[in-house]
Amino acid sequence: MKRMAVILVAAMALVSAVQTGICAEGAGTAQWIWYPEKDMDPIAEAPAEPRYFVKIFSLEAAPKSAKIEVAVDNVYQLFVNGKSIGEGDNWQAATVYDITKNLKTGKNVIAILATNQDGPAGFIVAGGLVTADGKKVSLVSNSTWKASSKATKGWQDGVEDKSWVKALEMGEFGSPPWGTSVECEMLSQ
Ligand SMILES: [Ca+2]
């Protein structure tokens, strides 16, 4: 019985850990994404302007844990449920955010205000959460994110108008032009 208990505790420890950062093996579902620019391919070049992104999802209860890792080319501000959580300006240095306390029962919104400065534009997000009943759910950037070129009213709270479209997927971690030149933190946690 004691041995069973040890195995159970070990299994629970595994469940409570969220380790699916953007450089993690098997995190391949995370995509570099951007706004689908008119007549421009963001992999090569995008306007030096802000773009707006949201991921909306629903939870039956507040999660046990939730972490996301973020890298943005070039400058960003990250919001969770309308609250500014962090910012950055170096796509080569990914940052991990523990967003456990920012998530809630019902509708949740991860929002990113990203501004390209020159050349290519894109960002990648990977991580996940453990639900109240112990299920692991990944949180990754892909075409389920919505994008707009306008800061529409209430956008950080997931209020959309016609300007919001599906985000453009440009390749998983390791694909050009960003390649593997991103320093990740999540693997070492
Ligand atoms: Ca850029």
Residues whose N, C-alpha, C, O or C-beta is under 5 A from the ligand:
A	BS01	CA	D73 N74 N116 Q117 D118 G119 P120 A121
